[in-house]
Amino acid sequence: MSKTDVDYSLDSTLEPYLKDMSSNLPNGSKLIMQALSEKDYNKEDLSLSAKVRRGELNFALNWIEALGFVDFSTSGRQKLYRLTPLGITVFEKFNSIFLSLKQEQ
């Protein structure tokens, strides 16, 4: 069975799935997770802290928002991003995955 042919059983825990999804995240998403593990940020500060270009920020956020690792609250026109309880758990459990970045081609 190849890496992409992992057999996920609905009777098993989510751990294998979450580990695989975390491993496949782009670098920008991993950098955002690292930044948000320290504190909550608005978009501009998140871009600076995570060192993710503003143009890539939405793309990188989409991945981790879809997985339920990050959410935001709004205050007027500003969004404040934070890790969800699932995001905190996944970041702590698979910390080495989030700290290892892939070589960009």
C-alpha positions as CSV (number, residue, x, y, z in Angstrom):
1,M,0.0,0.0,0.0
2,S,1.5,3.3,-1.0
3,K,1.5,6.5,1.2
4,T,-1.6,7.8,-0.7
5,D,-3.5,4.5,-0.3
6,V,-3.8,4.7,3.4
7,D,-6.8,2.7,4.5
8,Y,-8.7,4.8,7.1
9,S,-11.3,2.9,9.1
10,L,-14.2,4.8,10.5
11,D,-14.0,2.6,13.5
12,S,-10.4,3.8,14.3
13,T,-9.2,6.9,16.0
14,L,-8.5,10.1,14.0
15,E,-4.8,10.1,14.9
16,P,-3.5,8.4,11.6
17,Y,-5.7,10.8,9.5
18,L,-4.6,13.9,11.4
19,K,-1.0,12.9,11.3
20,D,-1.1,12.4,7.5
21,M,-3.0,15.6,6.9
22,S,-0.5,17.5,9.0
23,S,2.4,16.0,7.1
24,N,0.9,17.1,3.8
25,L,0.4,20.7,4.8
26,P,2.3,23.4,2.9
27,N,5.1,25.2,4.6
28,G,3.0,28.4,5.0
29,S,0.3,26.5,7.0
30,K,3.0,25.0,9.3
31,L,4.5,28.4,9.9
32,I,1.1,29.8,10.7
33,M,0.5,27.0,13.2
34,Q,3.8,27.7,14.8
35,A,2.9,31.4,15.2
36,L,-0.6,30.8,16.5
37,S,0.7,28.3,19.1
38,E,2.2,31.3,20.8
39,K,-0.7,33.7,20.7
40,D,-3.7,34.9,18.7
41,Y,-3.1,37.3,15.8
42,N,-4.9,39.5,13.3
43,K,-4.0,38.9,9.6
44,E,-1.3,41.5,9.3
45,D,0.5,40.6,12.5
46,L,0.1,36.9,11.6
47,S,1.7,37.4,8.3
48,L,4.7,39.2,9.9
49,S,5.0,36.8,12.8
50,A,4.7,33.6,10.7
51,K,6.9,35.1,7.9
52,V,4.3,34.2,5.3
53,R,3.7,36.7,2.5
54,R,0.4,38.4,2.7
55,G,-0.5,37.0,-0.8
56,E,0.1,33.4,0.4
57,L,-1.6,33.9,3.8
58,N,-5.2,33.1,2.6
59,F,-4.1,30.0,0.8
60,A,-2.1,28.7,3.8
61,L,-5.0,29.5,6.2
62,N,-7.5,27.7,4.0
63,W,-5.8,24.4,4.6
64,I,-5.7,24.6,8.4
65,E,-9.1,26.2,8.7
66,A,-10.6,23.3,6.6
67,L,-9.0,20.8,8.9
68,G,-10.5,22.6,11.9
69,F,-7.1,23.6,13.4
70,V,-7.7,27.3,13.2
71,D,-10.7,29.6,13.5
72,F,-11.2,33.3,13.9
73,S,-13.5,35.8,15.6
74,T,-14.4,39.1,14.1
75,S,-14.4,42.5,15.7
76,G,-15.7,45.0,13.2
77,R,-13.7,44.5,10.0
78,Q,-10.8,42.8,11.8
79,K,-10.4,39.0,12.2
80,L,-8.5,37.5,15.1
81,Y,-7.1,34.1,14.3
82,R,-6.4,31.4,16.9
83,L,-5.8,27.7,17.2
84,T,-8.9,25.7,18.0
85,P,-8.8,23.1,20.8
86,L,-8.2,20.5,18.1
87,G,-5.4,22.6,16.6
88,I,-3.7,22.9,20.0
89,T,-3.9,19.1,20.5
90,V,-2.6,18.3,17.0
91,F,0.2,20.9,17.3
92,E,1.3,19.4,20.6
93,K,1.0,15.8,19.5
94,F,2.7,16.2,16.1
95,N,5.0,19.1,17.0
96,S,7.9,17.7,15.0
97,I,5.8,17.7,11.8
98,F,4.9,21.3,12.2
99,L,8.5,22.3,12.9
100,S,9.9,20.5,9.8
101,L,9.5,22.4,6.6
102,K,9.6,20.9,3.1
103,Q,12.1,22.0,0.5
104,E,10.5,24.4,-1.9
105,Q,11.0,23.6,-5.6
